[in-house]
Amino acid sequence: MRKKDCFWSIAAIMLAAMLCSVFVSCKEDDNDGDENNSSITGYWVREAHLNNPVRNGSSGTVTSYGFQFLSSGTVYVFQVQHTGLGSRYSYAEANTSWEKITERNGVSFYINPDKKQKSYLRTGNTIAISIASNPTLMKITGSGRMEAISADGWAEGTYVRVK
């Protein structure tokens, strides 16, 4: 009788150990957020600037801000300049170190080569970019859309993914 009790005790312990190992193996992998960050990887530019570049000036080169997120937790902050609706020539077009990022309604948009490398931390749909002492906070609001909030107001607005 005692052997039967011992057998059932050992069987119960083995069953519990197997269930624990199954639950541990089903836990989500912690890959430092690389997979999570891949959904924001790419270039992001202020939507208002892309849709109505002359709002920030008339013709010629006008600037806005943009971000290039990398899945490694690094982000490049840069200025976006465009040729203006009324001009056929700009410094950005003439300078080969400027990278053309997109074109909308006959207006070409370029990345200023003087990028600033920063780091970012993503928690769920919130992204914090370390810029000086006041981080820029961005919230993912949909596929290819983010809202930016910054303490000094320089980056506020809706950003869309381009390129």
C-alpha positions in Angstrom: 0.0 0.0 0.0 2.8 2.3 0.8 4.4 1.8 -2.6 1.2 2.8 -4.3 1.1 6.1 -2.3 4.7 6.8 -3.1 4.1 6.1 -6.8 1.1 8.5 -6.9 3.1 11.2 -5.1 6.0 10.9 -7.6 3.5 10.9 -10.5 1.9 14.1 -9.2 5.3 15.8 -8.7 6.3 14.8 -12.3 3.0 16.1 -13.7 3.4 19.4 -11.8 7.0 19.8 -13.1 5.9 19.1 -16.7 3.1 21.7 -16.5 5.5 24.3 -15.1 8.0 23.7 -17.9 5.2 24.0 -20.5 4.0 27.3 -19.1 7.6 28.7 -18.9 8.2 27.7 -22.5 5.0 29.4 -23.7 6.0 32.8 -22.3 6.7 35.5 -24.9 10.3 35.8 -25.8 12.2 38.9 -24.6 14.2 40.0 -27.6 14.9 43.6 -26.4 12.1 45.0 -28.4 13.7 44.6 -31.8 10.6 42.8 -33.3 8.4 45.4 -31.6 10.5 48.3 -32.9 10.6 47.0 -36.5 7.0 48.3 -36.9 8.3 51.9 -36.6 11.5 51.4 -38.6 11.8 53.9 -41.4 11.4 57.6 -42.2 8.7 59.7 -40.5 7.8 63.3 -41.6 5.3 65.8 -40.4 2.1 65.3 -42.3 1.1 69.0 -42.4 4.5 69.8 -44.0 4.1 67.1 -46.7 0.5 68.0 -47.5 0.9 71.8 -47.5 4.6 72.8 -47.6 3.9 76.5 -48.4 2.2 76.9 -45.1 5.7 77.3 -43.6 6.8 79.8 -46.2 6.2 80.8 -49.8 8.7 79.4 -52.3 12.3 78.2 -52.0 13.6 76.0 -49.3 11.4 75.5 -46.3 12.1 73.2 -43.3 10.3 70.8 -41.1 11.5 68.0 -38.9 11.7 64.2 -39.5 12.9 61.0 -37.8 14.5 57.9 -39.1 13.9 55.1 -36.6 16.1 52.0 -36.6 15.0 48.8 -34.9 18.1 48.9 -32.7 16.8 51.7 -30.5 18.6 54.4 -32.5 16.9 57.3 -34.2 18.2 60.1 -36.5 16.6 63.5 -36.1 16.9 65.6 -39.2 15.4 68.6 -41.0 13.3 68.0 -44.1 13.6 70.7 -46.8 11.7 71.0 -50.0 12.0 72.8 -53.3 8.8 74.9 -52.8 5.9 75.0 -55.1 7.1 78.1 -57.0 10.8 77.4 -57.4 12.5 75.0 -59.8 15.8 75.0 -58.1 17.0 74.8 -54.5 20.1 74.2 -52.5 18.8 70.7 -51.7 18.5 69.8 -55.3 21.9 71.1 -56.2 23.8 69.5 -53.3 24.4 65.8 -53.9 24.8 65.1 -50.1 21.1 65.7 -49.6 18.9 62.6 -49.8 15.6 62.9 -51.6 13.0 61.3 -49.4 9.8 61.6 -51.3 7.9 63.7 -53.8 4.3 65.0 -53.5 2.3 67.1 -55.9 5.4 68.1 -57.8 7.3 69.1 -54.6 10.5 67.2 -53.8 11.4 66.7 -50.1 15.0 66.2 -49.0 16.8 65.1 -45.8 19.4 67.5 -44.5 22.7 65.6 -44.2 23.3 67.0 -40.8 21.4 64.3 -38.9 21.5 64.1 -35.1 21.8 60.5 -33.8 19.7 59.9 -30.6 18.3 56.9 -28.8 14.7 56.0 -28.2 12.8 53.8 -25.9 9.5 52.2 -26.9 7.0 51.1 -24.4 3.8 49.8 -26.1 2.6 52.6 -28.4 4.7 55.3 -26.7 8.1 56.3 -27.9 10.5 58.5 -25.9 13.3 60.2 -27.9 16.1 61.6 -25.8 16.7 65.1 -27.1 18.6 67.3 -24.7 16.9 67.2 -21.3 13.4 67.3 -22.6 12.5 64.1 -24.4 10.1 64.1 -27.4 7.2 61.8 -26.8 5.5 60.1 -29.7 2.4 58.0 -29.6 1.5 55.5 -32.4 -2.1 56.3 -33.3 -2.5 54.0 -36.3 -0.7 52.2 -39.1 1.9 54.6 -40.4 0.8 57.4 -38.1 2.3 59.0 -34.9 1.5 62.0 -32.8 4.5 63.9 -31.4 4.5 65.9 -28.2 7.5 67.9 -27.1 8.1 70.2 -24.2 9.3 73.1 -26.4 6.8 72.5 -29.2 9.4 72.1 -32.0 8.3 68.6 -33.0 4.6 68.6 -32.2 2.2 67.3 -34.8 1.1 64.2 -36.7 3.9 62.3 -38.4 3.5 59.8 -41.3 5.8 57.1 -42.6 7.3 57.8 -46.0 9.6 56.0 -48.4 
